[in-house]
Amino acid sequence: MSSTILSLKNLSRSYGKLKALNNVSFDVPAGSVFGILGPNGSGKTTLLGTVLGILRPDSGSFDWMGGIQQQDARRRIGALLETPNFYHYLSAYNNLEITASIRGRGADDRQRVLKLTGLAQRQHSKFSTYSLGMKQRLAIAATLLGQPEILVLDEPTNGLDPAGIAEIRELILQLHQQGLTIIIASHLLAEVERVCTHVAILKYGNLLVHGPVADTLRNEDEIELAAEDMEHLTAFLGTQQAIVSVQTVGSMLQVIPAHHVTPAHINELCANAGITLSHLALKRKSLETRFMELTT
């Protein structure tokens, strides 16, 4: 298998005057849990529908697994874009039999996927008796029929209570440990942070950032500074490569340091320049704040 599962190159898609995707480009590494994160209306579902061949892009291109044919790729992908229309009066086992027949694969795979999703003990119970979390696990079980190498899940925890969300989170982590590459669209920052290794953040169809979660959503430290001569301090900090930005907030300067630059380092720089700081404080920015700054 290619080291890149999915590659998007300047992908665009419009609905009339609405630009749902605008020149979106990124790669999904093999073996990753890749989160496509953004608020509702950001283009996540359009992106998934496009790369699954349900929607046609206006421009740009995408390749699965190094450029294999779309039909061959779909046989290696299990996708859940909306909850399947399971029959409420049938058991999970019988519902999966119908799903396998429609998709033409996985008829002999039902016991395996029911066990994987923790439904083996309730496989003969009617679907109508299932909790919301169990219903969603059955939907994921249906995508696992035929042993796909890749899962594509659109908002898999949508509408679930905290217990149901935890169930799906643990299932995704378990499936990843078994070697599947998983692509998840979600508007929930906390869930992406907990289960994903990589992320792409969309806003109004535009790609804001992408990469490993630890880098893309890392905390940005802010440092507050003050000195007797604020003009001198401001001018000095503006010349330092260790400082990304400087702004005045009230009676303080608020700076964002370069990565790995500590308050002690800044204090030493100022001291060497003959500036005595009267105030020096580190303020950590939360991941939620970072996400809100990007998407609002």
VEXLOMI-315502 format. One record per residue (C-alpha): residue in one letter; x negated, y negated, z. Coordinates in steps of 0.2 Angstrom, whole numbers, plus 5000, padded with zeros to 4 digits. Layout:
residues N
AXYZ/...
This chain:
residues 296
M500050005000/S499449824996/S498849725011/T500149595006/I501949665006/L502849514999/S502149364990/L503149204986/K502549074974/N503448904972/L505148984974/S506548864971/R508448894971/S509848764971/Y511748764973/G512248614962/K511348464970/L510948554986/K509148614986/A509248784996/L507348824992/N506048704987/N504448774980/V504248894994/S502548994995/F501849115007/D501249295009/V501949425021/P500549545027/A500849735028/G501149795045/S501849625051/V503449575060/F503749425049/G504949295056/I505849175044/L506349035057/G507448885055/P509048805060/N510648855051/G510648795033/S508748795031/G508748915017/K508349085026/T509749185019/T509549115002/L507749165003/L508149345008/G509449364995/T508249304982/V506849414986/L508049564987/G508649524969/I510449474974/L510149294969/R509149234955/P507849094958/D507848934947/S505948934947/G504449014954/S504149204957/F503949334970/D503049504970/W503349654981/M501849764986/G500649694973/G501949674959/I502949844957/Q504549844948/Q506049764958/Q507049934957/D505550034964/A505349904978/R507149914983/R506950104986/R505650064998/I506649925008/G508049945020/A509049785021/L510349715032/L511049545026/E512749565033/T513549695045/P514149845035/N516049885034/F516050035045/Y517650125048/H518250095065/Y519150265067/L517650365061/S516050415072/A514350345069/Y513850515061/N515250505048/N515050325045/L513250355040/E513750495029/I514750375019/T513350245019/A512150375013/S513250434999/I513550254993/R511650214993/G511150384986/R509950424999/G509750485017/A511150615018/D509950725028/D509250585038/R510650545050/Q510050635065/R508350545064/V509050375062/L510350395076/K508950455088/L507850315083/T509150185087/G509650265103/L511350325097/A511150515097/Q512150545112/R513550435106/Q513450495087/H515250575088/S516050435097/K517250325086/F516450165080/S517850065088/T517250125106/Y515450045103/S514849885111/L514249745100/G512449795103/M512849975098/K513749925082/Q512249815077/R511049965081/L512150075070/A511949945056/I510049955058/A510150145058/A511050125041/T509550025034/L508350165040/L509150305030/G507950375018/Q506350315028/P506050145020/E504350065023/I505049885025/L506549825034/V507349655030/L508549595043/D509549435042/E509949365060/P510049545068/T510449475085/N511849345079/G513349355091/L512649475103/D512549445122/P510849445131/A510949635134/G511349665116/I509949545110/A508749635122/E509249805114/I508849745096/R507249665102/E506649825109/L507149925094/I506249805082/L504649825093/Q504850015093/L505050015074/H503549905071/Q502550025082/Q502950165070/G502150075056/L503649975047/T503449805040/I504849705046/I505549535039/I506749445051/A507749285047/S508249195064/H508649025071/L508149085088/L506349035093/A506249135108/E506649295099/V505449255085/E504049215098/R504349385107/V504449505092/C503549425077/T501749425073/H501849295059/V503149165055/A503649045042/I504748895047/L505948815035/K506948655035/Y508248605022/G507448725010/N505648665013/L504248765020/L503548675035/V502148785042/H501748975040/G500449095048/P500149195063/V501349155077/A499949115089/D499248985078/T500848915070/L501848895086/R500348865098/N500548745112/E499848575107/D499048495122/E499348305125/I498148215137/E498548045145/L497147925148/A496947755155/A495547635159/E495247455164/D494847405146/M496247485136/E495747405120/H494047465121/L494647645126/T495847645111/A494547595098/F493247715105/L494447865105/G494947825087/T493147855081/Q493048025089/Q493248195079/A493748275095/I495348175095/V496748205082/S497848065086/V498047915098/Q499547815103/T500047695117/V501447755128/G501947625141/S500347585151/M499447745145/L498647815130/Q499247985124/V498048085114/I498148255105/P496448335106/A495648445093/H495848635096/H494848695111/V494448515116/T494748495135/P495048345147/A493348375154/H492548355137/I493548195134/N492948125151/E491148165146/L491348075130/C492047925138/A490747925152/N489347935139/A490047785130/G490147685147/I491947695149/T492647745166/L494347825166/S495647775179/H496847905174/L496648075165/A498048205165/L498448355154/K500148385148/R500648545140/K501948545126/S503148685126/L503448795111/E505248735110/T504648555109/R503448605095/F504848685086/M506048545088/E504748415082/L504548515066/T506448545063/T507348385068/
